[in-house]
């Protein structure tokens, strides 16, 4: 019986090793001593390994699983948990997964640029998924989640994901460690949900995703988020907050020249935080959000890829008690940012790629955006307003 089960099952070992040598700095800070001098460093860009398995149960039904961990090829440190789930997949009824899962929102982030894995300082995720540089966790995997994916109907498919609060007295999302007891109402029961839909046919891809995470404590001590030290800056709500995001991505592949295809990608993202802002007598309900946009072009010429990406974040929009700090009348209109990236890829084989890139983020005078992967300054509270990161790098990426 065991031999028969093994014969009907398949397990695949896979992974990515991505290492680069980068030069980075930040200038034009809005305060003395705020610039970051240049530094050369070796970086690991979302390197990972995993196991993916499937067992054919007959009649179009399969058992599926995935176990994936990240590691740092530059230091050898790790592992860190990535996608891990168990589920059932049916040709007729769709797929159900339970575990720590990439949500429709997170999955759509990589569709707004042409950087493999949407990693390194060449991606646009820092502009497209943060509130003036502060993470809201909505671009992270969702722990304790249940996700359903429909079969493909024509060219359409959709997903829905939900994660229960599990009766916890503190937030239980993927980046919180339950060491904090924030102020404000604790939203029990369902604390996160999201959905997405996509159309994919031939050269056209279009998708939309929405996600809401309730009962987060983005500014609580021990939260582990880069925005944790930015309390009082008027960016993310304090205490238990309701953080939400809309995202749209469109891709199209054209044949403009005989040497290779030309691909275009457009992205839009609206990210917000609703809850309690301020402290003491000044505390009250409020909301802050921003809109970001991106356009990317990739030209293939044989085994070469030339990529140009432009993204920009609009200034913060604030209401209620959120009108303080970076949302004050004097600062809010100067919290936008722009990013320009040029990247070059040379494929030595279908699995091995050489890469080179230059990436520049220009912050407005009170902007604190930085790179999503390997930022110049990790903690938002340590970033000088207006300090604008610039960097370049070369490296190699191999998939197995």
C-alpha positions as CSV (number, residue, x, y, z in Angstrom):
1,X,0.0,0.0,0.0
2,X,2.9,2.4,0.9
3,X,4.6,1.6,-2.4
4,X,1.3,2.3,-4.3
5,X,0.9,5.7,-2.5
6,X,4.5,6.7,-3.4
7,X,3.9,5.8,-7.0
8,X,0.9,8.1,-7.2
9,X,2.6,11.0,-5.4
10,X,5.1,13.6,-6.5
11,X,7.4,15.9,-4.4
12,X,9.5,18.6,-6.0
13,X,12.5,20.3,-4.4
14,X,12.9,23.8,-5.7
15,X,14.6,27.1,-4.8
16,X,16.1,30.4,-5.8
17,X,19.5,31.8,-4.9
18,X,19.8,35.6,-5.6
19,X,22.9,37.5,-4.6
20,X,24.0,41.0,-5.5
21,X,26.7,43.5,-4.8
22,X,25.1,46.9,-4.2
23,X,26.3,50.5,-3.7
24,X,23.7,52.6,-1.8
25,X,23.3,56.0,-0.2
26,X,20.7,58.6,0.6
27,X,20.9,62.4,0.1
28,X,18.8,65.6,0.1
29,X,17.6,65.1,3.6
30,X,15.4,67.7,5.2
31,X,17.5,68.0,8.3
32,X,21.2,68.3,9.2
33,X,23.0,65.0,9.4
34,X,20.1,63.2,7.8
35,X,22.0,62.0,4.7
36,X,23.3,58.4,4.6
37,X,26.9,58.1,3.2
38,X,27.6,55.6,0.5
39,X,28.2,52.0,1.4
40,X,29.1,48.8,-0.6
41,X,27.4,45.7,0.6
42,X,26.5,42.2,-0.5
43,X,22.8,41.4,-0.4
44,X,20.6,38.4,-0.6
45,X,17.3,39.0,-2.5
46,X,14.5,36.7,-1.3
47,X,16.6,33.5,-1.7
48,X,14.5,30.5,-0.8
49,X,14.1,26.7,-0.9
50,X,11.0,24.6,-0.6
51,X,9.2,21.3,-1.2
52,X,6.0,21.2,-3.2
53,X,3.9,18.0,-3.4
54,X,0.9,16.6,-5.0
55,X,-1.0,13.2,-4.7
56,X,-3.5,12.2,-7.3
57,X,-6.6,10.9,-5.5
58,X,-8.6,10.1,-8.6
59,X,-11.6,11.7,-10.3
60,X,-9.8,15.0,-10.8
61,X,-9.1,15.4,-7.0
62,X,-5.5,15.9,-5.6
63,X,-4.0,16.5,-2.2
64,X,-1.4,19.4,-2.4
65,X,1.1,20.8,0.0
66,X,4.0,23.3,0.1
67,X,6.8,23.9,2.6
68,X,9.0,27.0,1.9
69,X,11.7,28.8,3.8
70,X,13.8,31.9,3.0
71,X,17.5,32.3,3.8
72,X,20.3,34.8,3.3
73,X,22.9,33.7,0.9
74,X,25.2,36.5,1.9
75,X,25.4,35.6,5.6
76,X,24.1,32.0,5.7
77,X,21.4,33.1,8.2
78,X,17.9,31.7,8.3
79,X,15.5,30.0,7.8
80,X,12.5,32.3,7.7
81,X,9.0,31.0,7.1
82,X,7.4,31.6,3.7
83,X,4.4,29.9,2.1
84,X,3.4,26.8,3.9
85,X,0.0,25.1,3.4
86,X,-1.9,21.8,3.0
87,X,-4.9,21.6,0.7
88,X,-7.2,19.9,-1.8
89,X,-7.5,20.7,-5.5
90,X,-10.4,19.7,-7.7
91,X,-10.6,20.2,-11.5
92,X,-14.3,20.9,-11.0
93,X,-14.7,22.5,-7.6
94,X,-11.4,24.5,-7.3
95,X,-8.7,24.6,-4.6
96,X,-8.8,25.0,-0.9
97,X,-5.6,25.8,1.1
98,X,-4.9,26.1,4.9
99,X,-1.8,27.6,6.3
100,X,0.6,30.6,5.9
101,X,-0.4,31.8,2.4
102,X,0.4,34.4,-0.2
103,X,-2.9,36.3,-0.5
104,X,-4.3,37.7,-3.7
105,X,-3.1,41.1,-2.6
106,X,0.5,40.0,-2.1
107,X,0.5,37.9,-5.3
108,X,-0.6,40.9,-7.3
109,X,2.3,43.1,-6.1
110,X,4.8,41.4,-8.3
111,X,2.7,42.0,-11.4
112,X,3.4,45.7,-11.4
113,X,7.1,45.2,-12.4
114,X,9.2,42.8,-14.4
115,X,11.9,42.1,-11.8
116,X,12.0,38.3,-11.2
117,X,10.6,37.6,-7.8
118,X,9.9,41.3,-7.5
119,X,13.0,41.5,-5.3
120,X,16.2,43.6,-5.0
121,X,16.3,47.4,-4.8
122,X,15.1,47.4,-8.5
123,X,11.5,46.6,-7.6
124,X,8.8,49.2,-6.9
125,X,7.3,47.5,-3.9
126,X,8.5,50.2,-1.4
127,X,6.5,52.8,-3.3
128,X,3.5,50.6,-4.1
129,X,2.8,48.9,-0.7
130,X,3.7,51.3,2.1
131,X,2.3,54.5,3.8
132,X,5.1,56.9,3.4
133,X,7.5,54.1,4.0
134,X,5.6,52.5,6.9
135,X,4.5,48.9,6.4
136,X,0.9,48.0,7.2
137,X,1.5,44.2,6.7
138,X,-0.9,44.0,3.9
139,X,1.8,42.9,1.4
140,X,2.8,40.1,3.8
141,X,1.7,36.5,3.8
142,X,-1.4,35.8,6.0
143,X,-1.0,33.3,8.8
144,X,-3.8,31.0,10.1
145,X,-5.6,31.5,6.8
146,X,-8.0,29.6,4.6
147,X,-8.0,30.4,0.9
148,X,-10.3,29.2,-1.9
149,X,-9.4,29.5,-5.6
150,X,-12.0,28.9,-8.3
151,X,-11.3,26.8,-11.4
152,X,-10.6,28.8,-14.5
153,X,-13.8,29.7,-16.3
154,X,-12.9,30.8,-19.8
155,X,-10.1,33.3,-19.0
156,X,-11.4,34.2,-15.5
157,X,-10.5,33.0,-12.0
158,X,-10.9,34.3,-8.5
159,X,-9.7,33.8,-4.9
160,X,-11.1,34.5,-1.4
161,X,-9.1,34.3,1.8
162,X,-10.1,34.6,5.5
163,X,-8.1,34.4,8.7
164,X,-9.9,34.1,12.2
165,X,-8.7,36.0,15.2
166,X,-8.7,32.7,17.1
167,X,-10.0,34.4,20.3
168,X,-6.6,36.0,21.0
169,X,-6.4,39.0,23.4
170,X,-3.7,40.5,21.1
171,X,-3.3,40.6,17.4
172,X,-2.3,37.4,15.7
173,X,-1.2,38.3,12.2
174,X,2.0,37.1,10.5
175,X,4.3,39.9,11.7
176,X,3.1,40.3,15.3
177,X,4.5,38.4,18.3
178,X,1.6,38.9,20.8
179,X,3.9,40.7,23.3
180,X,1.9,43.9,23.2
181,X,-1.5,44.9,24.5
182,X,-2.6,48.0,22.5
183,X,-5.3,50.4,23.5
184,X,-8.6,50.5,21.8
185,X,-11.2,47.8,21.0
186,X,-9.9,44.3,20.3
187,X,-11.7,43.1,17.2
188,X,-12.2,39.3,17.8
189,X,-13.3,36.7,15.4
190,X,-12.5,37.3,11.7
191,X,-9.5,39.7,11.8
192,X,-8.5,39.5,8.1
193,X,-10.2,38.8,4.8
194,X,-9.5,39.5,1.1
195,X,-10.4,38.5,-2.4
196,X,-9.1,38.9,-5.9
197,X,-10.1,38.2,-9.5
198,X,-8.1,38.0,-12.7
199,X,-8.4,37.7,-16.4
200,X,-5.6,36.1,-18.4
201,X,-5.8,35.4,-22.1
202,X,-3.0,35.2,-24.6
203,X,-1.0,38.4,-24.1
204,X,-3.3,40.2,-21.8
205,X,-3.5,40.0,-18.0
206,X,-5.7,42.1,-15.7
207,X,-6.4,41.7,-12.0
208,X,-7.9,43.3,-9.0
209,X,-7.4,42.5,-5.3
210,X,-8.7,43.8,-2.0
211,X,-7.7,43.0,1.6
212,X,-8.5,44.2,5.1
213,X,-6.7,43.3,8.3
214,X,-8.5,44.1,11.5
215,X,-7.1,44.3,15.0
216,X,-3.5,45.0,14.0
217,X,-1.1,46.8,16.3
218,X,1.3,48.4,13.8
219,X,2.7,50.9,16.3
220,X,2.8,48.6,19.3
221,X,6.1,47.7,21.1
222,X,7.4,44.4,19.8
223,X,5.2,44.5,16.7
224,X,8.2,43.8,14.5
225,X,7.1,46.1,11.8
226,X,9.3,48.8,10.3
227,X,6.6,51.4,11.3
228,X,6.7,50.4,14.9
229,X,8.9,53.3,16.0
230,X,6.8,55.9,14.1
231,X,4.0,56.4,16.6
232,X,2.8,60.0,16.6
233,X,3.9,60.5,13.0
234,X,0.3,60.4,11.8
235,X,0.8,57.6,9.3
236,X,-0.7,54.4,10.7
237,X,-3.4,54.2,13.4
238,X,-2.3,53.4,17.0
239,X,-3.9,50.6,19.0
240,X,-6.1,48.1,17.2
241,X,-6.5,49.4,13.7
242,X,-8.3,48.4,10.5
243,X,-5.9,48.5,7.7
244,X,-7.0,48.0,4.1
245,X,-5.8,48.1,0.5
246,X,-7.0,48.0,-3.1
247,X,-4.7,47.0,-6.0
248,X,-5.0,46.8,-9.8
249,X,-2.4,45.4,-12.2
250,X,-2.6,45.1,-16.0
251,X,0.0,43.5,-18.3
252,X,0.2,43.3,-22.1
253,X,2.8,41.7,-24.3
254,X,3.2,43.2,-27.8
255,X,5.4,42.4,-30.8
256,X,6.7,45.8,-31.8
257,X,10.1,44.7,-33.1
258,X,11.3,41.5,-34.7
259,X,14.2,41.1,-32.1
260,X,11.8,40.3,-29.3
261,X,8.6,41.0,-27.4
262,X,7.8,44.3,-25.7
263,X,5.8,44.0,-22.4
264,X,4.0,46.7,-20.6
265,X,2.7,46.8,-17.0
266,X,0.5,49.3,-15.2
267,X,-0.3,49.4,-11.5
268,X,-2.5,51.3,-9.1
269,X,-2.7,50.9,-5.3
270,X,-4.7,52.6,-2.5
271,X,-3.5,51.8,1.0
272,X,-5.1,53.1,4.2
273,X,-5.2,52.8,8.0
274,X,-8.3,53.5,10.1
275,X,-8.5,53.7,13.8
276,X,-7.2,55.8,16.8
277,X,-4.7,58.5,16.1
278,X,-2.9,60.8,18.6
279,X,-2.6,60.3,22.4
280,X,-4.2,61.5,25.5
281,X,-6.9,64.2,25.1
282,X,-5.9,64.6,21.5
283,X,-6.7,61.0,20.7
284,X,-9.6,60.2,18.4
285,X,-10.8,58.4,15.3
286,X,-9.2,59.1,12.0
287,X,-8.0,57.7,8.7
288,X,-5.0,58.1,6.4
289,X,-4.4,56.8,2.9
290,X,-2.4,57.3,-0.2
291,X,-2.6,56.4,-3.9
292,X,0.4,55.0,-5.8
293,X,0.9,54.3,-9.5
294,X,3.4,52.5,-11.7
295,X,4.3,51.9,-15.3
296,X,6.9,49.4,-16.5
297,X,8.3,48.4,-19.9
298,X,10.4,45.4,-20.7
299,X,12.1,44.9,-24.1
300,X,13.4,41.4,-24.9
301,X,16.2,41.1,-27.4
302,X,17.3,37.4,-27.6
303,X,18.5,36.4,-24.2
304,X,18.6,40.0,-23.0
305,X,16.0,42.1,-21.1
306,X,15.9,45.8,-20.8
307,X,13.6,47.1,-18.2
308,X,12.4,50.7,-17.4
309,X,10.1,51.3,-14.4
310,X,8.6,54.5,-13.1
311,X,6.4,54.6,-9.9
312,X,5.1,57.5,-7.8
313,X,3.2,57.8,-4.5
314,X,0.8,60.7,-4.1
315,X,0.9,62.7,-0.8
316,X,-1.0,61.3,2.2
317,X,-4.7,62.0,2.5
318,X,-5.8,62.4,6.2
319,X,-9.0,63.0,8.1
320,X,-10.2,63.2,11.7
321,X,-7.6,62.8,14.4
322,X,-5.0,61.6,11.8
323,X,-4.4,65.3,10.9
324,X,-1.1,65.5,12.9
325,X,2.6,64.9,12.4
326,X,3.2,64.0,8.8
327,X,-0.5,64.6,8.1
328,X,-0.5,68.2,9.3
329,X,-1.4,70.9,6.8
330,X,2.2,72.0,6.7
331,X,3.6,68.5,5.9
332,X,1.0,66.3,4.3
333,X,1.3,67.8,0.8
334,X,5.0,67.0,0.9
335,X,4.9,63.3,1.6
336,X,4.9,61.9,-1.9
337,X,7.8,60.2,-3.7
338,X,8.9,59.1,-7.2
339,X,11.1,56.1,-8.2
340,X,12.9,55.5,-11.5
341,X,14.6,52.1,-12.2
342,X,16.6,50.8,-15.1
343,X,17.5,47.1,-15.1
344,X,19.3,44.8,-17.4
345,X,19.1,41.0,-17.4
346,X,21.2,38.5,-19.4
347,X,20.0,34.9,-19.3
348,X,22.9,32.4,-19.4
349,X,20.3,29.6,-19.4
350,X,16.6,29.3,-18.6
351,X,17.6,29.1,-14.9
352,X,20.6,31.4,-14.5
353,X,20.5,35.2,-15.0
354,X,23.0,38.0,-14.7
355,X,21.6,41.3,-13.6
356,X,22.5,44.9,-13.3
357,X,20.4,47.9,-12.2
358,X,20.2,51.5,-11.0
359,X,17.3,52.6,-8.8
360,X,16.5,56.1,-7.5
361,X,13.8,57.1,-5.1
362,X,13.2,60.9,-4.8
363,X,11.3,61.8,-1.6
364,X,9.4,65.1,-1.2
365,X,10.6,67.2,1.7
366,X,8.6,65.1,4.3
367,X,8.7,61.8,2.4
368,X,10.3,58.7,4.0
369,X,10.0,56.0,1.3
370,X,12.8,53.5,0.9
371,X,13.5,50.2,-0.9
372,X,11.3,47.3,0.2
373,X,14.1,44.7,0.0
374,X,17.4,45.7,1.6
375,X,16.5,49.4,2.3
376,X,19.2,52.0,2.9
377,X,17.6,52.7,6.4
378,X,15.4,49.9,7.8
379,X,13.5,51.7,10.6
380,X,11.2,54.4,9.4
381,X,11.8,56.5,12.6
382,X,15.5,56.6,11.7
383,X,14.9,58.0,8.1
384,X,15.4,61.7,7.8
385,X,12.4,63.3,6.0
386,X,13.3,64.0,2.4
387,X,16.4,61.7,2.4
388,X,16.3,60.1,-1.1
389,X,17.8,56.7,-1.6
390,X,19.9,55.9,-4.7
391,X,21.6,52.6,-5.5
392,X,23.0,50.3,-8.1
393,X,24.0,46.7,-8.2
394,X,25.2,43.7,-10.1
395,X,24.6,40.0,-9.3
396,X,23.4,36.6,-10.3
397,X,20.2,34.7,-9.9
398,X,19.7,31.0,-10.2
399,X,16.6,28.9,-9.9
400,X,16.5,25.1,-9.4
